[in-house]
Every structure is written in structure tokens, then in C-alpha cells.
């Protein structure tokens, strides 16, 4: 009944409500982080224009400490400039709350379109040559031999076998799934690496975000990769036929696989592929960030890396990642090979059998096949998704 008590702000109750908020509604968007943070910054700590400033002096110290700990944990200070700086580190513009959902859509759109253009122009061809070399049974099979085999009956159009429809679907979903998963993982992990109470090194947080996104991408893309690989490794598609017949056979191969082998066969090799994707993007981000850090040493304070140097770091990161993950890449291609349709041999058993038949030296030689195309494909993919996609996003929707 005390009039002073009745006018006192109930900060403890607000704090309790904040503590129960897991952030699930704001982790997808920079704008949501910015908005929720500004709301906390603007929240009165006590006192008002009526002269009741004595509330500030009698506020419980426990609530003040809890409020400060929350701000320190997320690396945010009580100023708009600091908030904008933190949000800016995640890429994109500082958006208004009404644009939260559109920002996520824009990121997915950019990732999908950039990947589709890259795969249509060069990525699909490099992957085709790589898979053809990795699954060949010939003792000596070079990149030139692969191109001759693919184009002998159909000409250069044969290099795009499997791109429609499965390669196109895979390219769009590859960029979109990775972009969404990486955005969510970054919103969760990167704040843990900021502030005085950071629990993760920033490099580790970024590497983990790449690996998590890669794992989700692996499971989502496994069916389309299997169908595309079947087209690339099936001798029927190497015969002379019109583009329309090729498209018809490509579109119906999924139906034939399901009818003959069962719907579960679409996920054949998915665990190995997802594991490969985790290592793919973890190593790509780790090495690319490592080289970016190395190149940044020559810069003066406040200066940032140019697009050319960022692209160079991504290329070098792709080279290191290729050496680290090539065996897993070859294993996925062999498991999903059309010549092994209906064979339920596991990836581990396949590896053991090859080691027993060929010995260590033969196994190493087998798993180094397709290294050249794989190297170029990985390096350019890292440049496109890690370096160029944010540039395209900022050019279309972000800050210019």
C-alpha cells in the first residue's frame, strides 16, 4: 500500500522474463537482435520526469548485475553505435523490425542464385569430370580421357548431362540450405565468442558454423547427388541421343531407382556424404579464415582486406581443404556409382575391400583420382559461397 513502492518499476520481473527467453524468435535476423537489444538499452533503470529519481538509488543491486551480465554475454554495450557494429559483423544491413523475415528470404535467394549460376557455368562440369575419374575402372584414366569419353557421342552438350533437372535442383537447394543453416548457426555461435565472458574463440565459432551448415546440407542434398551421380556414371547416357531424350531419361531416373531399389535407396551414402560435408565446410572456413588472418597482418589499423585478397584466402583455404577431405569425396562417389546399384555394401566395407585387394599404395592411388577437378571445384566453391555471396547480398539488399 506504500505509494512509493507502488510506483517503483518492477525490474526484477522483467529480468526473470528475459532469462526465460531462449532467443528462438530472434536468432534468424540481425534486425531482431538489434531491435531486442535497443529495447533493453532504452529500458529505464529507475527515475522519471516526475522527480522520482530516488528509485534508482533503491534499485536492488542483483537486478543491475543481472542486466549487465546479459549485455556483456552478448557483447553489446549501451550505445547504438556498438550495437550496429556487432550486427554489422554478421553481414547485411541494419534492418527495421518489419524487414526481419524479408532479410532471411533475401539471404536464401542470393545464396541459391549465386550457386546456380556458378554450377551452370563451371561447377557442374568440374564435378562431372571428377566423378567420372573417381568411378572409372581403367588403370590409367586422365582428365583428358574423361572429357573425351563424356563428349565423344554428344559433343560438349554431354558435359551438362545430369544438370537438368537434378543438378539444377541441387544447385538451388545447395546454396539455400547452406545459407540458411549457416546463418542460424552463426547467430547462435558467434555471440558466444564476443564480450568479456566469451566461451568460444571466434575462429572456432565460425568453423563450427560452417561444419554444422555442411552437415545439414549433406543430408538435404544426398538424394539429388545420388540421382545426378547415377546419370553421370550410367553408360546409357554416354550414347548418342537428343537433348529431349536425355532430359526425359534424367527426369525419370528417380522413379526407376525407387521402383527397383526402394525409396530408402535415395539416401544411400547419405551418412558418409553428410560427414564429408561437415569436414568440407569446417576445413574450408578454418583454412580460409586462417589465411585471411595471415594476410591481415600487413594491414594498418582500421584497414580491411580487399575483395581480391579475400578471394585469394578462399582459394588457399580450398586447396588445404581438398587435401584434407579428398578420400571421403572419392568414397561417396564410389558408394553412389550406378555400377553399384542394388549393392548394399557399406562405405566402410568398401574401403576395407579395396585396401585388401589393392594394398596401401593402390588404395592411395585410387583415392587420389580426380584431384585436379576436385581442387578447382572446391576452391571456386569457397570463393563463391564464402566471399562473393556476401558481396552480392550487400550490393542488392545491404549497405553500399
Secondary structure as GFF3:
##gff-version 3
##sequence-region A 1 400
A	DSSP	alpha_helix	3	6	.	.	.	ID=ss1
A	DSSP	alpha_helix	11	19	.	.	.	ID=ss2
A	DSSP	alpha_helix	30	42	.	.	.	ID=ss3
A	DSSP	alpha_helix	54	58	.	.	.	ID=ss4
A	DSSP	alpha_helix	61	73	.	.	.	ID=ss5
A	DSSP	alpha_helix	80	88	.	.	.	ID=ss6
A	DSSP	three_ten_helix	97	99	.	.	.	ID=ss7
A	DSSP	alpha_helix	100	118	.	.	.	ID=ss8
A	DSSP	pi_helix	119	123	.	.	.	ID=ss9
A	DSSP	alpha_helix	124	135	.	.	.	ID=ss10
A	DSSP	alpha_helix	143	151	.	.	.	ID=ss11
A	DSSP	three_ten_helix	155	160	.	.	.	ID=ss12
A	DSSP	pi_helix	163	167	.	.	.	ID=ss13
A	DSSP	alpha_helix	168	189	.	.	.	ID=ss14
A	DSSP	three_ten_helix	190	193	.	.	.	ID=ss15
A	DSSP	alpha_helix	202	233	.	.	.	ID=ss16
A	DSSP	three_ten_helix	235	238	.	.	.	ID=ss17
A	DSSP	alpha_helix	243	261	.	.	.	ID=ss18
A	DSSP	three_ten_helix	263	267	.	.	.	ID=ss19
A	DSSP	alpha_helix	270	296	.	.	.	ID=ss20
A	DSSP	alpha_helix	307	335	.	.	.	ID=ss21
A	DSSP	three_ten_helix	338	340	.	.	.	ID=ss22
A	DSSP	alpha_helix	347	366	.	.	.	ID=ss23
A	DSSP	alpha_helix	371	382	.	.	.	ID=ss24
A	DSSP	pi_helix	383	388	.	.	.	ID=ss25
A	DSSP	alpha_helix	389	396	.	.	.	ID=ss26
###
